[in-house]
Amino acid sequence: MLGGGGTFVFSLQKYSGQVKVVKIETDENPQLMEMYKVYGLPTLILFIDGKEVPGSRHEGAISFAKVESLLKSLLPTLVSS
């Protein structure tokens, strides 16, 4: 996740071991914004094995419920504990 997003780190704990949330400070890492073509903040991008999941990119504010729905639709093997 680029910019914002602190709430998701805590909310996704129920997916411990299955989902890793990384918040990147954009001011200190402008090369990542360029590499991933990030134009708006916050930006959510899902990766599997280091590759962006097609259709996973979301820019702008998003509720946790929508993030969870996105995760479940794109990662059907995901199980909450």
PyMOL Python script that loads the backbone (N, CA, C, O; Angstrom):
from pymol import cmd

cmd.read_pdbstr("""\
ATOM      1  N   MET A   1       0.853  -1.157   0.000  1.00  0.00           N
ATOM      2  CA  MET A   1       0.000   0.000   0.000  1.00  0.00           C
ATOM      3  C   MET A   1       0.901   1.222   0.000  1.00  0.00           C
ATOM      4  O   MET A   1       1.832   1.311   0.800  1.00  0.00           O
ATOM      5  N   LEU A   2       0.636   2.134  -0.868  1.00  0.00           N
ATOM      6  CA  LEU A   2       1.425   3.359  -0.948  1.00  0.00           C
ATOM      7  C   LEU A   2       0.615   4.503  -0.364  1.00  0.00           C
ATOM      8  O   LEU A   2      -0.444   4.844  -0.891  1.00  0.00           O
ATOM      9  N   GLY A   3       1.097   5.096   0.714  1.00  0.00           N
ATOM     10  CA  GLY A   3       0.416   6.201   1.365  1.00  0.00           C
ATOM     11  C   GLY A   3      -0.749   5.716   2.198  1.00  0.00           C
ATOM     12  O   GLY A   3      -1.397   4.732   1.841  1.00  0.00           O
ATOM     13  N   GLY A   4      -1.031   6.399   3.320  1.00  0.00           N
ATOM     14  CA  GLY A   4      -2.185   6.066   4.166  1.00  0.00           C
ATOM     15  C   GLY A   4      -2.167   4.624   4.627  1.00  0.00           C
ATOM     16  O   GLY A   4      -1.121   3.975   4.621  1.00  0.00           O
ATOM     17  N   GLY A   5      -3.338   4.119   5.032  1.00  0.00           N
ATOM     18  CA  GLY A   5      -3.512   2.691   5.223  1.00  0.00           C
ATOM     19  C   GLY A   5      -3.190   2.068   6.556  1.00  0.00           C
ATOM     20  O   GLY A   5      -3.208   0.841   6.651  1.00  0.00           O
ATOM     21  N   GLY A   6      -2.894   2.835   7.605  1.00  0.00           N
ATOM     22  CA  GLY A   6      -2.548   2.245   8.891  1.00  0.00           C
ATOM     23  C   GLY A   6      -3.616   1.335   9.454  1.00  0.00           C
ATOM     24  O   GLY A   6      -3.292   0.340  10.101  1.00  0.00           O
ATOM     25  N   THR A   7      -4.886   1.646   9.227  1.00  0.00           N
ATOM     26  CA  THR A   7      -5.990   0.855   9.753  1.00  0.00           C
ATOM     27  C   THR A   7      -5.970  -0.563   9.217  1.00  0.00           C
ATOM     28  O   THR A   7      -6.282  -1.502   9.949  1.00  0.00           O
ATOM     29  N   PHE A   8      -5.613  -0.735   7.963  1.00  0.00           N
ATOM     30  CA  PHE A   8      -5.643  -2.054   7.356  1.00  0.00           C
ATOM     31  C   PHE A   8      -4.647  -3.008   7.991  1.00  0.00           C
ATOM     32  O   PHE A   8      -4.904  -4.210   8.059  1.00  0.00           O
ATOM     33  N   VAL A   9      -3.527  -2.502   8.453  1.00  0.00           N
ATOM     34  CA  VAL A   9      -2.529  -3.361   9.082  1.00  0.00           C
ATOM     35  C   VAL A   9      -3.156  -4.105  10.247  1.00  0.00           C
ATOM     36  O   VAL A   9      -2.936  -5.305  10.406  1.00  0.00           O
ATOM     37  N   PHE A  10      -3.933  -3.408  11.063  1.00  0.00           N
ATOM     38  CA  PHE A  10      -4.569  -4.029  12.223  1.00  0.00           C
ATOM     39  C   PHE A  10      -5.757  -4.889  11.802  1.00  0.00           C
ATOM     40  O   PHE A  10      -5.944  -5.977  12.346  1.00  0.00           O
ATOM     41  N   SER A  11      -6.555  -4.430  10.855  1.00  0.00           N
ATOM     42  CA  SER A  11      -7.758  -5.147  10.431  1.00  0.00           C
ATOM     43  C   SER A  11      -7.437  -6.465   9.753  1.00  0.00           C
ATOM     44  O   SER A  11      -8.213  -7.416   9.855  1.00  0.00           O
ATOM     45  N   LEU A  12      -6.315  -6.539   9.065  1.00  0.00           N
ATOM     46  CA  LEU A  12      -5.970  -7.757   8.330  1.00  0.00           C
ATOM     47  C   LEU A  12      -5.258  -8.798   9.176  1.00  0.00           C
ATOM     48  O   LEU A  12      -4.834  -9.831   8.657  1.00  0.00           O
ATOM     49  N   GLN A  13      -5.120  -8.543  10.480  1.00  0.00           N
ATOM     50  CA  GLN A  13      -4.459  -9.508  11.345  1.00  0.00           C
ATOM     51  C   GLN A  13      -5.185 -10.848  11.359  1.00  0.00           C
ATOM     52  O   GLN A  13      -4.568 -11.880  11.624  1.00  0.00           O
ATOM     53  N   LYS A  14      -6.495 -10.847  11.074  1.00  0.00           N
ATOM     54  CA  LYS A  14      -7.222 -12.114  11.054  1.00  0.00           C
ATOM     55  C   LYS A  14      -6.795 -13.003   9.888  1.00  0.00           C
ATOM     56  O   LYS A  14      -7.147 -14.181   9.841  1.00  0.00           O
ATOM     57  N   TYR A  15      -6.039 -12.441   8.951  1.00  0.00           N
ATOM     58  CA  TYR A  15      -5.503 -13.215   7.832  1.00  0.00           C
ATOM     59  C   TYR A  15      -4.008 -13.475   8.042  1.00  0.00           C
ATOM     60  O   TYR A  15      -3.257 -13.649   7.082  1.00  0.00           O
ATOM     61  N   SER A  16      -3.599 -13.498   9.280  1.00  0.00           N
ATOM     62  CA  SER A  16      -2.198 -13.680   9.637  1.00  0.00           C
ATOM     63  C   SER A  16      -1.600 -14.886   8.922  1.00  0.00           C
ATOM     64  O   SER A  16      -2.177 -15.973   8.909  1.00  0.00           O
ATOM     65  N   GLY A  17      -0.434 -14.667   8.330  1.00  0.00           N
ATOM     66  CA  GLY A  17       0.253 -15.727   7.616  1.00  0.00           C
ATOM     67  C   GLY A  17      -0.194 -15.886   6.165  1.00  0.00           C
ATOM     68  O   GLY A  17       0.437 -16.614   5.399  1.00  0.00           O
ATOM     69  N   GLN A  18      -1.275 -15.210   5.785  1.00  0.00           N
ATOM     70  CA  GLN A  18      -1.794 -15.328   4.425  1.00  0.00           C
ATOM     71  C   GLN A  18      -1.649 -14.029   3.643  1.00  0.00           C
ATOM     72  O   GLN A  18      -1.483 -14.039   2.423  1.00  0.00           O
ATOM     73  N   VAL A  19      -1.714 -12.916   4.360  1.00  0.00           N
ATOM     74  CA  VAL A  19      -1.654 -11.591   3.736  1.00  0.00           C
ATOM     75  C   VAL A  19      -0.618 -10.758   4.473  1.00  0.00           C
ATOM     76  O   VAL A  19      -0.585 -10.736   5.703  1.00  0.00           O
ATOM     77  N   LYS A  20       0.210 -10.087   3.725  1.00  0.00           N
ATOM     78  CA  LYS A  20       1.195  -9.183   4.316  1.00  0.00           C
ATOM     79  C   LYS A  20       0.904  -7.792   3.782  1.00  0.00           C
ATOM     80  O   LYS A  20       0.816  -7.586   2.572  1.00  0.00           O
ATOM     81  N   VAL A  21       0.756  -6.839   4.693  1.00  0.00           N
ATOM     82  CA  VAL A  21       0.497  -5.451   4.306  1.00  0.00           C
ATOM     83  C   VAL A  21       1.785  -4.664   4.473  1.00  0.00           C
ATOM     84  O   VAL A  21       2.428  -4.699   5.522  1.00  0.00           O
ATOM     85  N   VAL A  22       2.140  -3.963   3.426  1.00  0.00           N
ATOM     86  CA  VAL A  22       3.342  -3.134   3.460  1.00  0.00           C
ATOM     87  C   VAL A  22       2.928  -1.712   3.131  1.00  0.00           C
ATOM     88  O   VAL A  22       2.322  -1.454   2.092  1.00  0.00           O
ATOM     89  N   LYS A  23       3.257  -0.803   4.018  1.00  0.00           N
ATOM     90  CA  LYS A  23       2.993   0.615   3.778  1.00  0.00           C
ATOM     91  C   LYS A  23       4.315   1.245   3.373  1.00  0.00           C
ATOM     92  O   LYS A  23       5.328   1.104   4.058  1.00  0.00           O
ATOM     93  N   ILE A  24       4.285   1.935   2.258  1.00  0.00           N
ATOM     94  CA  ILE A  24       5.507   2.550   1.748  1.00  0.00           C
ATOM     95  C   ILE A  24       5.388   4.058   1.843  1.00  0.00           C
ATOM     96  O   ILE A  24       4.418   4.648   1.366  1.00  0.00           O
ATOM     97  N   GLU A  25       6.373   4.671   2.458  1.00  0.00           N
ATOM     98  CA  GLU A  25       6.417   6.129   2.551  1.00  0.00           C
ATOM     99  C   GLU A  25       6.842   6.678   1.195  1.00  0.00           C
ATOM    100  O   GLU A  25       7.983   6.496   0.769  1.00  0.00           O
ATOM    101  N   THR A  26       5.924   7.342   0.532  1.00  0.00           N
ATOM    102  CA  THR A  26       6.176   7.784  -0.833  1.00  0.00           C
ATOM    103  C   THR A  26       7.216   8.889  -0.933  1.00  0.00           C
ATOM    104  O   THR A  26       7.954   8.957  -1.916  1.00  0.00           O
ATOM    105  N   ASP A  27       7.284   9.753   0.070  1.00  0.00           N
ATOM    106  CA  ASP A  27       8.283  10.834   0.027  1.00  0.00           C
ATOM    107  C   ASP A  27       9.699  10.283   0.032  1.00  0.00           C
ATOM    108  O   ASP A  27      10.598  10.848  -0.590  1.00  0.00           O
ATOM    109  N   GLU A  28       9.891   9.172   0.742  1.00  0.00           N
ATOM    110  CA  GLU A  28      11.222   8.576   0.844  1.00  0.00           C
ATOM    111  C   GLU A  28      11.493   7.544  -0.253  1.00  0.00           C
ATOM    112  O   GLU A  28      12.622   7.074  -0.395  1.00  0.00           O
ATOM    113  N   ASN A  29      10.462   7.188  -1.028  1.00  0.00           N
ATOM    114  CA  ASN A  29      10.608   6.150  -2.052  1.00  0.00           C
ATOM    115  C   ASN A  29       9.950   6.547  -3.372  1.00  0.00           C
ATOM    116  O   ASN A  29       9.112   5.806  -3.885  1.00  0.00           O
ATOM    117  N   PRO A  30      10.313   7.700  -3.928  1.00  0.00           N
ATOM    118  CA  PRO A  30       9.666   8.136  -5.172  1.00  0.00           C
ATOM    119  C   PRO A  30       9.903   7.182  -6.337  1.00  0.00           C
ATOM    120  O   PRO A  30       9.104   7.138  -7.272  1.00  0.00           O
ATOM    121  N   GLN A  31      10.987   6.421  -6.291  1.00  0.00           N
ATOM    122  CA  GLN A  31      11.270   5.472  -7.369  1.00  0.00           C
ATOM    123  C   GLN A  31      10.200   4.384  -7.432  1.00  0.00           C
ATOM    124  O   GLN A  31       9.900   3.881  -8.515  1.00  0.00           O
ATOM    125  N   LEU A  32       9.615   4.011  -6.282  1.00  0.00           N
ATOM    126  CA  LEU A  32       8.556   3.004  -6.290  1.00  0.00           C
ATOM    127  C   LEU A  32       7.269   3.547  -6.901  1.00  0.00           C
ATOM    128  O   LEU A  32       6.542   2.827  -7.585  1.00  0.00           O
ATOM    129  N   MET A  33       6.995   4.834  -6.643  1.00  0.00           N
ATOM    130  CA  MET A  33       5.812   5.455  -7.255  1.00  0.00           C
ATOM    131  C   MET A  33       5.942   5.433  -8.771  1.00  0.00           C
ATOM    132  O   MET A  33       4.977   5.166  -9.487  1.00  0.00           O
ATOM    133  N   GLU A  34       7.131   5.712  -9.243  1.00  0.00           N
ATOM    134  CA  GLU A  34       7.373   5.708 -10.682  1.00  0.00           C
ATOM    135  C   GLU A  34       7.315   4.283 -11.232  1.00  0.00           C
ATOM    136  O   GLU A  34       6.699   4.041 -12.270  1.00  0.00           O
ATOM    137  N   MET A  35       7.949   3.349 -10.545  1.00  0.00           N
ATOM    138  CA  MET A  35       8.006   1.958 -10.995  1.00  0.00           C
ATOM    139  C   MET A  35       6.605   1.352 -11.128  1.00  0.00           C
ATOM    140  O   MET A  35       6.313   0.641 -12.090  1.00  0.00           O
ATOM    141  N   TYR A  36       5.735   1.650 -10.133  1.00  0.00           N
ATOM    142  CA  TYR A  36       4.392   1.073 -10.139  1.00  0.00           C
ATOM    143  C   TYR A  36       3.336   2.023 -10.696  1.00  0.00           C
ATOM    144  O   TYR A  36       2.139   1.751 -10.606  1.00  0.00           O
ATOM    145  N   LYS A  37       3.784   3.139 -11.271  1.00  0.00           N
ATOM    146  CA  LYS A  37       2.891   4.115 -11.899  1.00  0.00           C
ATOM    147  C   LYS A  37       1.750   4.518 -10.970  1.00  0.00           C
ATOM    148  O   LYS A  37       0.574   4.414 -11.318  1.00  0.00           O
ATOM    149  N   VAL A  38       2.129   4.979  -9.787  1.00  0.00           N
ATOM    150  CA  VAL A  38       1.164   5.435  -8.789  1.00  0.00           C
ATOM    151  C   VAL A  38       0.953   6.933  -8.971  1.00  0.00           C
ATOM    152  O   VAL A  38       1.895   7.722  -8.906  1.00  0.00           O
ATOM    153  N   TYR A  39      -0.300   7.307  -9.199  1.00  0.00           N
ATOM    154  CA  TYR A  39      -0.618   8.717  -9.431  1.00  0.00           C
ATOM    155  C   TYR A  39      -1.487   9.303  -8.326  1.00  0.00           C
ATOM    156  O   TYR A  39      -1.547  10.524  -8.180  1.00  0.00           O
ATOM    157  N   GLY A  40      -2.150   8.479  -7.558  1.00  0.00           N
ATOM    158  CA  GLY A  40      -3.001   8.958  -6.471  1.00  0.00           C
ATOM    159  C   GLY A  40      -2.704   8.202  -5.196  1.00  0.00           C
ATOM    160  O   GLY A  40      -2.269   7.051  -5.228  1.00  0.00           O
ATOM    161  N   LEU A  41      -2.943   8.856  -4.074  1.00  0.00           N
ATOM    162  CA  LEU A  41      -2.718   8.230  -2.766  1.00  0.00           C
ATOM    163  C   LEU A  41      -3.999   8.265  -1.960  1.00  0.00           C
ATOM    164  O   LEU A  41      -4.765   9.224  -2.062  1.00  0.00           O
ATOM    165  N   PRO A  42      -4.247   7.251  -1.170  1.00  0.00           N
ATOM    166  CA  PRO A  42      -3.471   6.010  -1.083  1.00  0.00           C
ATOM    167  C   PRO A  42      -3.733   5.127  -2.293  1.00  0.00           C
ATOM    168  O   PRO A  42      -4.736   5.282  -2.989  1.00  0.00           O
ATOM    169  N   THR A  43      -2.817   4.203  -2.529  1.00  0.00           N
ATOM    170  CA  THR A  43      -2.969   3.213  -3.595  1.00  0.00           C
ATOM    171  C   THR A  43      -2.786   1.831  -2.989  1.00  0.00           C
ATOM    172  O   THR A  43      -1.842   1.583  -2.240  1.00  0.00           O
ATOM    173  N   LEU A  44      -3.699   0.947  -3.326  1.00  0.00           N
ATOM    174  CA  LEU A  44      -3.629  -0.440  -2.881  1.00  0.00           C
ATOM    175  C   LEU A  44      -3.310  -1.300  -4.100  1.00  0.00           C
ATOM    176  O   LEU A  44      -3.997  -1.222  -5.118  1.00  0.00           O
ATOM    177  N   ILE A  45      -2.272  -2.115  -3.993  1.00  0.00           N
ATOM    178  CA  ILE A  45      -1.896  -3.037  -5.062  1.00  0.00           C
ATOM    179  C   ILE A  45      -1.637  -4.396  -4.422  1.00  0.00           C
ATOM    180  O   ILE A  45      -0.857  -4.498  -3.475  1.00  0.00           O
ATOM    181  N   LEU A  46      -2.282  -5.431  -4.928  1.00  0.00           N
ATOM    182  CA  LEU A  46      -2.042  -6.775  -4.420  1.00  0.00           C
ATOM    183  C   LEU A  46      -0.986  -7.454  -5.288  1.00  0.00           C
ATOM    184  O   LEU A  46      -0.976  -7.310  -6.511  1.00  0.00           O
ATOM    185  N   PHE A  47      -0.104  -8.193  -4.631  1.00  0.00           N
ATOM    186  CA  PHE A  47       0.940  -8.944  -5.314  1.00  0.00           C
ATOM    187  C   PHE A  47       0.889 -10.395  -4.864  1.00  0.00           C
ATOM    188  O   PHE A  47       0.600 -10.689  -3.704  1.00  0.00           O
ATOM    189  N   ILE A  48       1.169 -11.290  -5.786  1.00  0.00           N
ATOM    190  CA  ILE A  48       1.378 -12.706  -5.457  1.00  0.00           C
ATOM    191  C   ILE A  48       2.707 -13.097  -6.074  1.00  0.00           C
ATOM    192  O   ILE A  48       2.930 -12.924  -7.273  1.00  0.00           O
ATOM    193  N   ASP A  49       3.584 -13.626  -5.237  1.00  0.00           N
ATOM    194  CA  ASP A  49       4.924 -14.025  -5.686  1.00  0.00           C
ATOM    195  C   ASP A  49       5.639 -12.887  -6.411  1.00  0.00           C
ATOM    196  O   ASP A  49       6.328 -13.112  -7.406  1.00  0.00           O
ATOM    197  N   GLY A  50       5.470 -11.667  -5.908  1.00  0.00           N
ATOM    198  CA  GLY A  50       6.174 -10.512  -6.451  1.00  0.00           C
ATOM    199  C   GLY A  50       5.573  -9.920  -7.712  1.00  0.00           C
ATOM    200  O   GLY A  50       6.135  -8.984  -8.281  1.00  0.00           O
ATOM    201  N   LYS A  51       4.437 -10.449  -8.161  1.00  0.00           N
ATOM    202  CA  LYS A  51       3.805  -9.937  -9.378  1.00  0.00           C
ATOM    203  C   LYS A  51       2.449  -9.337  -9.041  1.00  0.00           C
ATOM    204  O   LYS A  51       1.689  -9.891  -8.247  1.00  0.00           O
ATOM    205  N   GLU A  52       2.159  -8.198  -9.652  1.00  0.00           N
ATOM    206  CA  GLU A  52       0.879  -7.525  -9.408  1.00  0.00           C
ATOM    207  C   GLU A  52      -0.277  -8.406  -9.878  1.00  0.00           C
ATOM    208  O   GLU A  52      -0.248  -8.959 -10.978  1.00  0.00           O
ATOM    209  N   VAL A  53      -1.294  -8.525  -9.026  1.00  0.00           N
ATOM    210  CA  VAL A  53      -2.489  -9.291  -9.371  1.00  0.00           C
ATOM    211  C   VAL A  53      -3.343  -8.435 -10.298  1.00  0.00           C
ATOM    212  O   VAL A  53      -3.740  -7.332  -9.921  1.00  0.00           O
ATOM    213  N   PRO A  54      -3.633  -8.919 -11.500  1.00  0.00           N
ATOM    214  CA  PRO A  54      -4.461  -8.140 -12.428  1.00  0.00           C
ATOM    215  C   PRO A  54      -5.809  -7.782 -11.799  1.00  0.00           C
ATOM    216  O   PRO A  54      -6.475  -8.629 -11.204  1.00  0.00           O
ATOM    217  N   GLY A  55      -6.197  -6.518 -11.941  1.00  0.00           N
ATOM    218  CA  GLY A  55      -7.473  -6.053 -11.398  1.00  0.00           C
ATOM    219  C   GLY A  55      -7.452  -5.700  -9.931  1.00  0.00           C
ATOM    220  O   GLY A  55      -8.493  -5.384  -9.356  1.00  0.00           O
ATOM    221  N   SER A  56      -6.279  -5.748  -9.310  1.00  0.00           N
ATOM    222  CA  SER A  56      -6.213  -5.511  -7.861  1.00  0.00           C
ATOM    223  C   SER A  56      -5.928  -4.063  -7.481  1.00  0.00           C
ATOM    224  O   SER A  56      -6.082  -3.689  -6.319  1.00  0.00           O
ATOM    225  N   ARG A  57      -5.522  -3.262  -8.426  1.00  0.00           N
ATOM    226  CA  ARG A  57      -5.096  -1.889  -8.115  1.00  0.00           C
ATOM    227  C   ARG A  57      -6.305  -1.017  -7.766  1.00  0.00           C
ATOM    228  O   ARG A  57      -7.318  -1.016  -8.466  1.00  0.00           O
ATOM    229  N   HIS A  58      -6.166  -0.280  -6.667  1.00  0.00           N
ATOM    230  CA  HIS A  58      -7.217   0.658  -6.257  1.00  0.00           C
ATOM    231  C   HIS A  58      -6.552   1.928  -5.741  1.00  0.00           C
ATOM    232  O   HIS A  58      -5.718   1.880  -4.837  1.00  0.00           O
ATOM    233  N   GLU A  59      -6.928   3.062  -6.322  1.00  0.00           N
ATOM    234  CA  GLU A  59      -6.411   4.352  -5.859  1.00  0.00           C
ATOM    235  C   GLU A  59      -7.527   5.107  -5.166  1.00  0.00           C
ATOM    236  O   GLU A  59      -8.679   5.075  -5.597  1.00  0.00           O
ATOM    237  N   GLY A  60      -7.172   5.787  -4.086  1.00  0.00           N
ATOM    238  CA  GLY A  60      -8.134   6.582  -3.335  1.00  0.00           C
ATOM    239  C   GLY A  60      -8.626   5.849  -2.100  1.00  0.00           C
ATOM    240  O   GLY A  60      -8.252   4.707  -1.836  1.00  0.00           O
ATOM    241  N   ALA A  61      -9.470   6.538  -1.358  1.00  0.00           N
ATOM    242  CA  ALA A  61      -9.995   5.977  -0.109  1.00  0.00           C
ATOM    243  C   ALA A  61     -10.815   4.722  -0.400  1.00  0.00           C
ATOM    244  O   ALA A  61     -11.512   4.635  -1.412  1.00  0.00           O
ATOM    245  N   ILE A  62     -10.716   3.761   0.504  1.00  0.00           N
ATOM    246  CA  ILE A  62     -11.456   2.508   0.364  1.00  0.00           C
ATOM    247  C   ILE A  62     -11.747   1.985   1.765  1.00  0.00           C
ATOM    248  O   ILE A  62     -10.893   2.050   2.650  1.00  0.00           O
ATOM    249  N   SER A  63     -12.942   1.472   1.960  1.00  0.00           N
ATOM    250  CA  SER A  63     -13.304   0.939   3.275  1.00  0.00           C
ATOM    251  C   SER A  63     -12.666  -0.435   3.470  1.00  0.00           C
ATOM    252  O   SER A  63     -12.297  -1.109   2.508  1.00  0.00           O
ATOM    253  N   PHE A  64     -12.546  -0.832   4.734  1.00  0.00           N
ATOM    254  CA  PHE A  64     -11.993  -2.157   5.000  1.00  0.00           C
ATOM    255  C   PHE A  64     -12.879  -3.235   4.394  1.00  0.00           C
ATOM    256  O   PHE A  64     -12.369  -4.231   3.880  1.00  0.00           O
ATOM    257  N   ALA A  65     -14.203  -3.057   4.445  1.00  0.00           N
ATOM    258  CA  ALA A  65     -15.120  -4.044   3.874  1.00  0.00           C
ATOM    259  C   ALA A  65     -14.838  -4.251   2.381  1.00  0.00           C
ATOM    260  O   ALA A  65     -14.886  -5.379   1.891  1.00  0.00           O
ATOM    261  N   LYS A  66     -14.548  -3.170   1.665  1.00  0.00           N
ATOM    262  CA  LYS A  66     -14.246  -3.288   0.234  1.00  0.00           C
ATOM    263  C   LYS A  66     -12.898  -3.964   0.010  1.00  0.00           C
ATOM    264  O   LYS A  66     -12.737  -4.749  -0.925  1.00  0.00           O
ATOM    265  N   VAL A  67     -11.927  -3.657   0.874  1.00  0.00           N
ATOM    266  CA  VAL A  67     -10.622  -4.319   0.763  1.00  0.00           C
ATOM    267  C   VAL A  67     -10.793  -5.813   0.997  1.00  0.00           C
ATOM    268  O   VAL A  67     -10.242  -6.632   0.261  1.00  0.00           O
ATOM    269  N   GLU A  68     -11.553  -6.160   2.017  1.00  0.00           N
ATOM    270  CA  GLU A  68     -11.770  -7.571   2.321  1.00  0.00           C
ATOM    271  C   GLU A  68     -12.497  -8.272   1.169  1.00  0.00           C
ATOM    272  O   GLU A  68     -12.154  -9.400   0.815  1.00  0.00           O
ATOM    273  N   SER A  69     -13.483  -7.619   0.594  1.00  0.00           N
ATOM    274  CA  SER A  69     -14.205  -8.175  -0.546  1.00  0.00           C
ATOM    275  C   SER A  69     -13.267  -8.374  -1.737  1.00  0.00           C
ATOM    276  O   SER A  69     -13.319  -9.400  -2.416  1.00  0.00           O
ATOM    277  N   LEU A  70     -12.410  -7.382  -1.982  1.00  0.00           N
ATOM    278  CA  LEU A  70     -11.430  -7.471  -3.066  1.00  0.00           C
ATOM    279  C   LEU A  70     -10.484  -8.643  -2.833  1.00  0.00           C
ATOM    280  O   LEU A  70     -10.206  -9.414  -3.751  1.00  0.00           O
ATOM    281  N   LEU A  71      -9.993  -8.774  -1.607  1.00  0.00           N
ATOM    282  CA  LEU A  71      -9.093  -9.879  -1.276  1.00  0.00           C
ATOM    283  C   LEU A  71      -9.756 -11.220  -1.530  1.00  0.00           C
ATOM    284  O   LEU A  71      -9.164 -12.111  -2.139  1.00  0.00           O
ATOM    285  N   LYS A  72     -10.991 -11.359  -1.060  1.00  0.00           N
ATOM    286  CA  LYS A  72     -11.686 -12.633  -1.208  1.00  0.00           C
ATOM    287  C   LYS A  72     -11.989 -12.956  -2.668  1.00  0.00           C
ATOM    288  O   LYS A  72     -11.949 -14.122  -3.063  1.00  0.00           O
ATOM    289  N   SER A  73     -12.290 -11.942  -3.473  1.00  0.00           N
ATOM    290  CA  SER A  73     -12.600 -12.213  -4.877  1.00  0.00           C
ATOM    291  C   SER A  73     -11.342 -12.546  -5.673  1.00  0.00           C
ATOM    292  O   SER A  73     -11.386 -13.370  -6.586  1.00  0.00           O
ATOM    293  N   LEU A  74     -10.226 -11.910  -5.334  1.00  0.00           N
ATOM    294  CA  LEU A  74      -8.992 -12.137  -6.081  1.00  0.00           C
ATOM    295  C   LEU A  74      -8.150 -13.276  -5.533  1.00  0.00           C
ATOM    296  O   LEU A  74      -7.332 -13.861  -6.241  1.00  0.00           O
ATOM    297  N   LEU A  75      -8.364 -13.579  -4.262  1.00  0.00           N
ATOM    298  CA  LEU A  75      -7.596 -14.642  -3.602  1.00  0.00           C
ATOM    299  C   LEU A  75      -8.572 -15.630  -2.962  1.00  0.00           C
ATOM    300  O   LEU A  75      -8.720 -15.639  -1.740  1.00  0.00           O
ATOM    301  N   PRO A  76      -9.230 -16.450  -3.756  1.00  0.00           N
ATOM    302  CA  PRO A  76     -10.297 -17.313  -3.242  1.00  0.00           C
ATOM    303  C   PRO A  76      -9.874 -18.314  -2.172  1.00  0.00           C
ATOM    304  O   PRO A  76     -10.730 -18.854  -1.470  1.00  0.00           O
ATOM    305  N   THR A  77      -8.600 -18.570  -2.034  1.00  0.00           N
ATOM    306  CA  THR A  77      -8.157 -19.532  -1.006  1.00  0.00           C
ATOM    307  C   THR A  77      -7.963 -18.862   0.350  1.00  0.00           C
ATOM    308  O   THR A  77      -7.608 -19.528   1.323  1.00  0.00           O
ATOM    309  N   LEU A  78      -8.189 -17.567   0.422  1.00  0.00           N
ATOM    310  CA  LEU A  78      -7.996 -16.818   1.661  1.00  0.00           C
ATOM    311  C   LEU A  78      -9.034 -17.224   2.703  1.00  0.00           C
ATOM    312  O   LEU A  78     -10.229 -17.280   2.415  1.00  0.00           O
ATOM    313  N   VAL A  79      -8.565 -17.506   3.913  1.00  0.00           N
ATOM    314  CA  VAL A  79      -9.456 -17.928   4.992  1.00  0.00           C
ATOM    315  C   VAL A  79      -9.200 -17.066   6.204  1.00  0.00           C
ATOM    316  O   VAL A  79      -8.056 -16.924   6.637  1.00  0.00           O
ATOM    317  N   SER A  80     -10.269 -16.477   6.769  1.00  0.00           N
ATOM    318  CA  SER A  80     -10.079 -15.691   7.988  1.00  0.00           C
ATOM    319  C   SER A  80     -10.067 -16.612   9.183  1.00  0.00           C
ATOM    320  O   SER A  80     -10.770 -17.622   9.218  1.00  0.00           O
ATOM    321  N   SER A  81      -9.242 -16.245  10.182  1.00  0.00           N
ATOM    322  CA  SER A  81      -9.151 -17.092  11.371  1.00  0.00           C
ATOM    323  C   SER A  81      -9.938 -16.505  12.514  1.00  0.00           C
ATOM    324  O   SER A  81      -9.976 -17.084  13.600  1.00  0.00           O
TER     325      SER A  81
END
""", "prot")
cmd.dss("prot")
cmd.show_as("cartoon", "prot")
cmd.util.cbc("prot")
cmd.orient("prot")
